[in-house]
Amino acid sequence: MNQTMNRDDDSVWVPREAPTTLGGAGAASAHGALDAIDAIDWTRETFSSALARIAGMHGDREAVVHGETRLTFAQLVERIHAFARGLMSLGVGPGENVALWMSDGTQWLIARWAVPMIGAVLVPVNTRFRDSDVAYVLSQSEATTLIVQERGGVTGRGVRYFDILAQLDPDWTRQRRGAWRCERMPALRRVIGLPTDRALPAGMEDFHAIEAHGRRCLEDGALARRCAQVGPDDVAQILYTSGTTSFPKGAMVRHGALLGNNHYAAQCLRLTSRDRYLSCVPLFTATGTFYTLAMALSGAAMVIADQFSAKLFCELVERERITVSFFVDTIVQDLKAFPDVGRYDLSSLRTGTGAPLPTASFEWVSRTLGVPELVSAYGMSETSNAVVRTRWDDPYEKRSRTNGRPVRDVRIRIADIETGEPLPAGEIGQICVSGYVVMKGYYRMPEEDRKAIDAQGWLLTGDLGELDGDGYLTYRGRVKEMIKPGGFNVATQEIEVFLKTYPGVRQAVVVGVPDARLGEVGYAYVERQTGADISPRALQQYCREHIASYKVPRYVEFVDAWPLTGSQKIRKLELRERATRKLSAGDGDPPHVWRDAAERVDEPAHITDSESAGAGGGGTDKGTLA
């Protein structure tokens, strides 16, 4: 093992780094580059200095592939420098917030690096947002500049961004260059457009023209002087949370935290300049940030897919000899359901990571699809990416059943939800994080800052988890997704994982709904695999036979589709509200919802174990699961 773990007290786990050699059987030159990369303290770097190192070490390596476009790192960095200098000529200054609302592609990557390079702050905007969502983010972030394309996708057949912009500002075609005025986005002064097939309005700057102008000015030294003023503790980007439970909040993260954390992530995946990553998750997400930075810092190539489909995934892996990709359970289930997956040569795949996978899905990806060094992670927008990771050389049981141990220079503890007191290994509580990766705060939300970060600097994640005796964390869902049937604390994710062990269940989501007797009970949404014939009665009986009775969902509803956020997370708040509305709509149970008609679902938590034994299980009223 390359990382040992120690406790700095009885309840907090911290990493202790041991010497490491990465790169496997790569060439001597690859080993030399890795040694040089690993010797750098990336937490003291900026986006500008990182680009200089990347170009120096990997200039001739392929950096990005999108459609017919292929760029080396030297070519990509030159274009980033040109666009950055062009932004300076427009008047974009240090500390200004610049919103980037474009589909994934080469121009997205150029802007993504150029904005923080000159000391401005990048605000990636969800590409699924429409006028109300975009107005909220641009107004709340006080963005002075918007970079937007006419239409998304390599063919220009994707999102029609200009049409949405017209909804935001009916006068958008009559605005004056550099002097925009819009009531819904009061700080906005300039808009940079990337045209597809029509001329830009007079008030909009042209992306290509800015890059060309910046290239002509590169020799004047202004860019170097500006970059020298940027420090590793400066904010590099504001990443808005997905907003599954409230309005999105803008997490301010720093240059050094982003670079240091994502370099460590590259080590955990054993990335080298010989790797090739298939990007099938939007770049505006925290995961997109991780892969963008980790690949660049390793000199690895990024192959960008306009959208995910199982067929396109297999085609690109085979054609581009992809070694690294992203896996969440929705992607895994689509690949499993794709009848031709076995006809493609996917043997180049080596590693990848994503949202926590159910154990069965992890096993299918690693052993059936053939991704032997698949790893797990847990993190969030507020922590500059993951705060725990498994490594490529961790035991399979740890990689498949946990999310990993704390990343370098980060501390993790599990706290009692009600008291905030640290909990020992094996107990479920709130995940708390301390270290350089923690955000500076939420942009213009001081009250939210006080809720999220305590007086000692611990970030209260709002997530549930437990640590094992070796310091590996397992994510157990959201604190707000904890339900309390009869006073028992139950993590809904535990029920979801169990439901997916039933033959024919593809996906399951459990939410809490009010109950007159027990206070709250579980309501399960279940998606069946194609052709599966599942009886709700049999599913609930299966639960009663294998888990504590208070964990058995009172209601089961079968669904064919899920409401998703832009980062492909299921909107549980929407599902909970939908379930509550259905149950309160009138007398009796709503159609298409199966109610467990068992006479005795459970007894309240204050009943003793002996008294509740006949109900199928007992437990305590705080933090433990039967």
Secondary structure, DSSP 4 states (H G I P E B T S, - for coil): --EEEEESSSSEEEEEE------TT--HHHHHHHHHHHTS-GGG--HHHHHHHHHHHHTTSEEEEETTEEEEHHHHHHHHHHHHHHHHHHT--TT-EEEEE--SSHHHHHHHHHHHHTT-EEEE--TT--HHHHHHHHHHHT-SEEEEESB-STTS-S-BHHHHHHHH-TTGGGPPTT----TTSTT--EEEEE-SSSPPPTTSEEHHHHHHHHHHHGGGSHHHHHHHT--TTSEEEEEE---SSSS--EEEEEHHHHHHHHHHHHHHTT--TT-EEEE-S-TTSHHHHHHHHHHHHHT-EEEE-SS--HHHHHHHHHHHT--EEE--HHHHHHHHH-TTGGGS--TT--EEE-SPPPHHHHHIIIIII--TT---EEEEGGGTEEEEE--TTS-HHHHHH--BEEPTTEEEEEE-TTT--B--TT--EEEEEEETTS-SEETT-HHHHHHHB-TTS-EEEEEEEEE-TTS-EEEEEEGGGEE-GGG--EEHHHHHHHHTTSTTEEEEEEEEEEETTTEEEEEEEEEEPTT----HHHHHHHHHHHS-GGGS-SEEEE-S---B-TTS-B-HHHHHHHHHHHHTSSSSPPTTEEEP--S-----TTS-HHHHGGGT----SSS---
